[in-house]
Amino acid sequence: MVTSAKQHTNEESYISWHQRSELDKLADLPRELDDELTRLDQDFWVSSQKLKDIVERFRGELDEGLSKDGQNIPMNVSWVPSLPTGREKGTILTLDLGGTNLRLCKVVLHGDEAHGEEKSTLDQEQYKLPEELKTGDAESLWAFIAEKVETFVKDKGLDKEYSTANPMPFGFTFSYPATQERVDHAVLQTWTKGFDIKGVEGQDVAKQLRDKIEEKSLPVELVCVINDTVGAMIASAYNDPKTVIGAIFGTGCNAAYMASLSDVTKLDPSDERIAAMQDTNTSTEHQKMAINCEYGAFDNSHRVLPRTKYDRQIDADSPRPGEQAFEKLSAGLYLGEIFRLILVDLADRGLVFKDQDTKNLHESYALDTGFLSQIEEDESPGFSQTRDLFHAKLGLQPMDVEIELSRRLAELIAVRGARLCACGPAAICTKEGITAGHVAADGSVANKHPKFKRRWTKALGEVLDWKKEWGEDGDGARGPIKITSAEDGSGVGCAIIAAMEIARRNKTRGRGQ
Ligand code: BGC
């Protein structure tokens, strides 16, 4: 089967010969659907020139965030002053509150005692966050977390090793925008990723968690609160010195990098916190600071991003309309929803799923990014997997044309997402003069979508005017800036930051400060 519509994304389909031959067996798209696809292709395609314009504007917003508080991209100071040496050691309890799950880990860092073995050992448990908690109140959130910490501590026998007088160091990965006055303090700026828990915005989450820990007399001491992007960068740099950026392409979308302190002009160089965090061997001029960009908020004023009517609808129906404009076009939480909204639009106009019950299709967030990945990956004869998927998730029985249309839609949405996702790191690299290194990426889209890394690399190459073949290799192995799979940021990364902070405190005490 063929679609006559000119498809910009054809070049990035990366479909196999086998899939192509299965597609050829399907019926042709009727004229009206073909026209719809042409329209959608135009709406979703982001050209090379547009990518460059986006990156240019992105750079401007990153700079604004470094120079003043309260800017659209906040460029949050994390108080992590350096990359790890790789020698950090310790046993730390880490907690990760990311989006879907709560994860607790006992992390043992072996540092330079690893002797060729793994540099860290993990003992972990994961708990599903009850849906109602995401829109509940602060008390229920912290009570749930404290209860899980208590269970973990008991189950792993940590209560035998530690006490309130001799507590276990504890690190918290809190993957939401937060203002930090210190590494163990984090005032939530706004909830993202569909969370809407009352009584946390504008509050210090470290204090709220600490209060609960004290209430329950748990034998742990909160040492640091970090963002997942900072964790990904630090964990990856522990093993890979070429790491330049930590990025998350998952439910949300964001990155962190090491800025020169002198570029963070919103900080006063005489601020005593800077002196306290500074290594005696490092002059202020060379001092660095990990910045959690929080660039999911990029272009909230809608100056440059190409929004479709489906993107507008997602924004309007979200708990925080007007926020996270960039994230809503590119992150995993939204890709399945964009796909669903297009199908709903076409179904409501009688163009697809005629005479079928579309009740389940009309349910918000009924589909996730995994649905799109599976459609793109389907190599089964006659696309039986896609048919099963539609039936299992939506109770629908797609016809050939709906199979083809869905595959094309999944592609359009994922290609746009991947191309936009390249813009953040591209802006950081061009701004910082980074011409080579590793972008350590984590998140469900980066790790689970079969074609994300190739598309991301191709787009990065277009922005940076790479030789064409550099941007076209599978996982970008030939380009000088490569996307790599990040090490475990919220477990190992968080533990390393806690260990670095403990070492810094001990040193400061030693210096008598
Ligand atoms: C949050 C960031 C986080 C990103 C990836 C965004 O919604 O605001 O703090 O890094 O998601 O998890």
Residues whose N, C-alpha, C, O or C-beta is under 5 A from the ligand:
A	BS01	BGC	S175 Y176 P177 T192 K193 D228 T229 I248 G252 C253 N254 G296
